[in-house]
Amino acid sequence: MEIIGREHCLDDCAVFPFGKTNMVASTDMLHEKADFPAGMTDRQRGWMSVAVTLSDIAAMGAEPCFVMLAVGLDRGSRLKAILQGAKECCDSYGAALAGGDLDAHEELTMVSSGIGFTDHPVGRAGARPGDLLCVTGVQGRAQAALEGYHRYDPFLFEPLPLVREGILLAKAGVTSMMDNSDGLVISLYDMLEANPGCGYVVDSRLLPMVAEIPPDESRDFSLYGGGDFGLICTCPSWMELPGELDIHVIGSVIQDHEVLVDGKEADMKGYQHVWNE
Amino acid sequence: MEIIGREHCLDDCAVFPFGKTNMVASTDMLHEKADFPAGMTDRQRGWMSVAVTLSDIAAMGAEPCFVMLAVGLDRGSRLKAILQGAKECCDSYGAALAGGDLDAHEELTMVSSGIGFTDHPVGRAGARPGDLLCVTGVQGRAQAALEGYHRYDPFLFEPLPLVREGILLAKAGVTSMMDNSDGLVISLYDMLEANPGCGYVVDSRLLPMVAEIPPDESRDFSLYGGGDFGLICTCPSWMELPGELDIHVIGSVIQDHEVLVDGKEADMKGYQHVWNE
């Protein structure tokens, strides 16, 4: 089952050549219990359900065009706030909320599906030994919120997909990219799978971490925490990183097929789904 | 809530002008208990989850391009057969299965989202008094299967979206179109909502019905039964119906804003979702 699943998720989006440009498409399913942190409002759930798809589109370097939302509702009274949040997120990124589907369901379930376009599609594959490994912004803030540091709640509850950043990085010439919403290290393992000819080393001292909490926790959150909507990318060492972006070199691409953090093989930890076989 | 819902579902698809053509997009959510008839195999569930979206695209007169599938799985072992059925349906209609998302869920939940293109988009609105009202094929076979007439099971379990038919009807110049998967009369009420300036009359003697069952049941299934994947359309009386299609005139478009069957106001019955407010 994993093998079939993997074939279908080696990139954040499917890519279709389309005239002189490329259409990218992504779909994401979220469930109340498994995917929405406790304490969120329905407006925030609507926002997040769109944000996850916009983040996938951003990770391809694409400009979002529209998002559709299928909502399985346990109570009809929740719909208005959910759609309000979904529309706010679409509006914030210049995407249309193109309707969707409604259904009754025991557990609130939302699936957002989005379309974007890019002349420079960037996938998870494409990293080359010698490339730099970079991340955008501070890592681990959403996890800090999950662990009770409530001043970081906005990062967890109203994540901001990095659409402009993804487009700029793709244009600048990054060789591979993905979003890190499942966690940095687990995402590097995903990238490892898409890049059989190389591996990744991370120097944790270079990680932009949450500053105001104990350093051990902060390091842990930045490496293994989920819920951040940052971008991970690789680029040639000579490439100029867009100056207007909050982007950090945290390591490099190596020839060996492994993920090393501070010289040791990294634990494959992060946010993962578990099925009963 | 209904009002918000209705705003978002006045057509089977959202339509975006796209260069010289139009992109249409649709998303559909299906749950194991509410939407899949008992007795289906997982391969058939995969097939149906794609078929509903292809039918929405067909009802706009569009050619499907790709479908994405988000699957919330109760047991991972089901995935292979589900994806097999989804892929078979896509392959049968020349659409790509463009990956999707996987997730764990207590109840099997599937959301398919599809994109198509058409130079002649046809919506639910556009009917004009004096137009003919038409349907494709025999009505009520899926409902007959649901009611225990098992020789009709294939129509219920492996519905065939009328993609070629929708494209031909759009090119021929139909003024409005939708699919009838929720039932004929309930779909006419949906069309009524999209067409404030007219209404519909049906002469039930003209309905192509299931022949081998008692006439009373057959009439009921054809008017109110769900699960058929036929098309309902309106067209000018002078328009030539494509000769290669199994299409039937069953009534006409009138000035009064009502749905009449054999001269009486039709019951608003059919397949509907119920929410706890």
Interface residues (C-beta under 8 A of the other chain):
Chain A: M1 I4 G5 E7 H8 C9 A14 F16 G19 M23 A25 S26 T27 D28 M29 L30 H31 A34 D35 C65 F66 M68 L69 A70 V71 G72 L73 D74 R75 G76 S77 L79 K80 L83 A96 A98 G99 G100 D101 L102 D103 A104 H105 E106 E107 T109 V111 S113 I115 H273 V274 W275 N276 E277
Chain B: M1 I4 G5 H8 C9 A14 F16 G19 M23 A25 S26 T27 D28 M29 L30 H31 A34 D35 C65 F66 M68 L69 A70 V71 G72 L73 D74 R75 G76 S77 L79 K80 L83 A96 A98 G99 G100 D101 L102 D103 A104 H105 E106 E107 T109 V111 S113 I115 H273 V274 W275 N276 E277
